[in-house]
Amino acid sequence: MDSLWNYKWLLVQGSGITLLLGICSLCLALVIGLAGAAAKIGGGSALRRIAGCYTTFVRSVPDLCMMLLLYFGGQTLLNKLGTVTGWWDYVELNAFFAGVITIGFIFGAYMTETFRGAYVSIPPGQLEAAHAIGMTHGQVFRLITFPQLMGYALPSIGVNWMVLLKTTALVSVIGLKDLVSYGMSAGNTTRNPFIFLLAIMAIYLLFTAASEAVLRALEARYTRGRRREV
């Protein structure tokens, strides 16, 4: 336990990086998911095909393979493009930025299907009635579509967030120091990795418990006034 206490600030730093990485990746995934769902629902045939290919491809490739492909492949592509055009010299991607882009890109595919499924669950008669009484598209989205969309989507968003949070542990393969990386380094240094693995597990459990509390509060807010189907 003394070794764990001596490295407590290292674990705190790693926890902060992991949590920040997860939140930033979630925000990007939500934006991509909304755009992808809009393309699948209301886009033209070309946009629907692009969105369909994106979700099928990403959900078929393992997360680790996708992360390595986007990080190393993307960096190689940028440097070759810079060499050909002469617009920039050698580029080395920031590991944190690359992690956010990669994880956000991966889970954007899952969020696309989440929002698409939530949108088709909204009774179309409500939207037709809102337009019939003269509400603008912005008012319909803000007052009718978005609250119900979030109510239907939140359970799936919560599941995706839990999986996303665990996926952040993969960023150590691209050189980012996160909770797992710092914990394993401290465990190897003190020759007591088991204690640090238990600490890492406890911190992830704490993140999960806090996330569930937040998700329950959000679900109560967005499902208020809507009878739960039994």
N, C-alpha and C positions, 0 to 999 in steps of 0.2 A: 504493500500500500504506500510505503514511503516513496518508491519510484514513481508511482502514479501521481502522488501529490507534487513531486518535484517537476513533473511535466504537465501540470494542470493547465498552464497558460498556453502551452502548445496545442492541447486538445481544444481549448476555448477558441483559439485562432482558427484551427481546422474546422470547428463547428460553424463558426461565422462564415467561412468561405463556402462550406457545403450548403448552408441555408441560403446565402445570397445567390449562389449558383442556381439552386433549385427555384427560387422565386423569379429570378430573371428569365430562366428557361421556361417557366410556366407562363409568364406574361407573353413571351414570344410565341409559345405554342397556342395560346388562346387567340392571339391576333391571326396567326396562320390558320387556325381552325375555323374562325369566323369567315375569313376570306375564302377558304376552301369550301365551306358549307354554302356560302353565297354563290360560288361558281357552280356547285353541283345542283343547286335548287333553281337559281334564276339566271345562270349564265347561258351563253350560246353553246352550240354543240362542241366547238373547239375548246372552250373553257371547261366544259363538263368532262371531256376526254382527258385534258391535262390533269384536272383534279383527280379523276379516277385512276390514272396511271401513277400519280404521286402517292395516293393512299395505298394502292396495291403494292407498289415497289417498296415503300418504306416499311410496311407491316410484314413484308416477306423476308427482309434482310435482318439478321441479328444486330442488336444495338451496338455491340462491340465492333463488329465488322463495319457498320455504318460510320461509327465515330472515327475509326482509323482511315476509312476511305475519304471522308470529308476533310479531316485534318491534314493528313499527308498528301492526299490527292489534290485538295484545294490549294494547299501551299505550293505544290509543284506547278499546278495550272497557272496560278498568279505569277510565279516567277518566269515561266515560259512566255506568258503574255507580256510581261514587262520587258523581257529580252527582245521579243519580236517588235514591239511597238516603240521601245526606248523611253517609255513614259515613267518608269521607276526602276530602281536597282533591286537588289535582293530583298525579299520580304519574308520576315519570320512572324508567323501568326502568334498573337498573344494567346496563351493556353486558356485563360479564363474566358476570353471572348470566343475562342473556338469552341470551348465546352458549351457555352450558352447557345451559340448558333446551332451546334450539332444536336444537342438535346432538344432544343426548341423545334428544330426541323423534324426530328423523329416523332415527337409527341404531337406536333401539329397535325400529323396524319390521323392520329387517334381522336384528337379534338375535332377534326373535320367531321368524322362520322358521329361523334357525340352531338355536335350542334345540328347536323343534318337530321338525325333522329329526333332531337328535341323539337325542331321546327315543325316537322310533319305531325307531331303529336298535338300541336295547337289546333283547336277546332277552326276550320277555315271560315265558318259562318261568322265568327267574331271579327275577323279581319274584313270581311265583306260588309258587315254591319257598320264598322267604324268608318270605312270609306263612304258608305251610303249616307251617313249623317254629316259628311263634310270634313272629317279629320284629315290632316295632311299626312304624308308618308312618315315624316319625322315624329308626329304625335302618335301615330299608330305604333311605330317601333318603340318609342319611349314608354308609352302607357300600357300597351297591350302585348306586343310581341316580346320585348326584352324581358319583362318580369316573368312571363310564363316560360320563355326559353330557358332562363336560368333555373327556374323551378324544376323543369324536366331534366335539364342537363347536369345539375349539381351532383347527383349520386355518381354519375360516370366521371365527372371532373374530379371528384374526390378520389375515386379509384386510380385514375390516371396520375393524380398528384402523388399518391403514395408510391406508385411504381416509379415515377419520375425521380422522386427523392432518393430511392435506392439506386437508380441508374447513375446518379451523380458520382457514385463510387468508382465508376469506370474511367473518370477523367484522369486518374493517376497514370494511365497508359500514355497520355499525351503530355505528361510532365507537370500537371497542375497539382500543387500541394493542397489536399483537402483533408477532411477528418480522418479518413482511412489511411491516407499516405503518411500524415503526421503521426498517427497512432502506431502504425507498423514501424516507422523509423524509431520512435521512442522505445517500442518493445524490443527491437533488435539491439538497440544501444544498451538497454538495461538487461538484456537476455531474459526478459520476462514477458514475452508477447501475449501470453494468455490473459494476464491482467488487463492489458490495454485493449485486447479484443472484447473483453467483457465490458469495458468502459465505452467502447465504440458502439456496442450493441445497446447499452443503456441509453446513450445519447440519441440514437435513432428511434428507440422506443419513446423517448420523451418528445421528439419531433412528431412522431405519429400521434401520440395522445393529444398534443396541442392542436395538431391539424384536425383531428376528429372533432374537437370542441368547437373550433372555428367553423368547420363545415356544417355541424349541427345548427349553429346559430344562423348561418346563411340560409340553410334549408328552411328553417322555421320562418325566416323573413320572407323568402320568395314563394313559399307555399301557403302563406297566410291567406285564408279565405278560400282555398281550394281543397275540397274534400279529397282525402287520400282514397285511392282505389284499393279495395281489399281483395 
